[in-house]
Every structure is written in C-alpha cells, then in structure tokens.
Amino acid sequence: MNKNLFEKLKTQHSEKIFFLQKKYREDFGENIWKTAEIKKSIKNNIFQGDVLIASQRIGGFCLFKKIDNYVEIYSLFVDPKLRKKGIARFFIKKCIEYCYKNNLKKIILDVNETNSKAIEFYKRNNFIFCGKRKNYYRSEEVFNDALTMHLVL
C-alpha cells in the first residue's frame, strides 16, 4: 500500500467510482451506483466513506450510511489488481473508527450469496450472518439472494 493514498469520500470522486463499477460490471451486475446518485448522496451527507487513490486513479472505495445507531455499508470494492493488500480491511477499519467516534453499535451489510470471496473476507473480519434478502441482486436475467451480515461493536 506504499504508493496508495486514502482520501475521504468527496463529490469529485463520483464519476470515477461510477466508471470503476462499469469497468468491473461482472462484480456489480445491475447494482451499479450512477454518478448523479453518488454525487447527490455525498453532497447531502447521506453517504460517508473513503476512496483509495492508486496511480492517480480510484482503485477502491467504501460507501456507507449512518442509520440510527449503526452503519450500513452500501458498497465496498477494491480493483481486482489491488486485492490481497489490506485495502478492504483498511476500509472496514475506517468504518469501525467512524462507529466508535459516533457511538454506533454495529456495522451491517449485504453480500451476494455467490460472492464466496467477499463472504469469507467478512467472516475473517468477525462479521456474522443475520438474515437473507430473496432475489436482491440482479445480473442480466439471474437473481441472487443477499446474505445480510453484521459486526457488533
């Protein structure tokens, strides 16, 4: 991670986040945040988060939202070329720090049931299953369930 820089999420990151999602559409399916949605959510303080700047481009991001006494991660993504370097773990760490600063009790997220690498990552980081959403994710004409996981702090 020595050439990488983490920044707080800003509206000017919106378009690059959108293009990163489009580039790796196979990872996102039809669940891609559009530039305008991201920009509006950041501007209105709905989304918080961080981005990874690697070689002057966005190489990863984490979008989350404070809801009542917890944080919900809406999207956490790292460019496949940059994986296994502690970047996703850093994003989780930043979410945990945000929770502690704001006296929040847990982090919750949904993960596609077919995304075994992400599921294992979250398990290694002490997230546990707490529910399921039927047909939540769509990729072309295929629907997959979302596994809801949480980390109690």
PETA-V312501 format. One record per backbone hydrogen bond with DSSP energy under -0.5 kcal/mol. CO is the residue of the C=O (numbers start at 0). NH is the residue of the N-H. Records with the same first field share a line. If there is no record, write none. Layout:
BEGIN
CO = NH ; NH
END
This chain:
BEGIN
0 = 3
2 = 54
4 = 52
6 = 50
9 = 12
10 = 13
12 = 16
13 = 17
14 = 18
15 = 19
16 = 20
17 = 21
18 = 22
19 = 23
21 = 24
23 = 26 ; 27
24 = 28
27 = 30
29 = 31
33 = 37
34 = 38
35 = 39
36 = 40
37 = 41
38 = 42
39 = 43
40 = 45 ; 46
41 = 44
47 = 63
48 = 8
49 = 61
50 = 6 ; 52
51 = 53 ; 58 ; 59
52 = 4
53 = 56
56 = 53 ; 58
58 = 78
59 = 51
60 = 76
61 = 49 ; 63
62 = 73 ; 74
63 = 47
64 = 71
66 = 69
68 = 104 ; 105
69 = 66
70 = 72 ; 107
71 = 64 ; 73
72 = 109
74 = 62
76 = 60
78 = 81
79 = 82
85 = 89
86 = 90
87 = 91
88 = 92
89 = 93
90 = 94
91 = 95
92 = 96
93 = 97
94 = 98
95 = 99
96 = 100
97 = 101
98 = 103
99 = 102
104 = 152
105 = 70
106 = 150
107 = 72
108 = 148
110 = 146
111 = 114
113 = 115
114 = 118
115 = 119
116 = 120
117 = 121
118 = 122
119 = 123
120 = 124
121 = 126
122 = 125
127 = 149
130 = 147
131 = 133
132 = 135 ; 145
136 = 143
137 = 29
138 = 141
141 = 138
143 = 135 ; 136
144 = 112
145 = 132 ; 147
146 = 110
147 = 129 ; 130
148 = 108
149 = 127
150 = 106
END
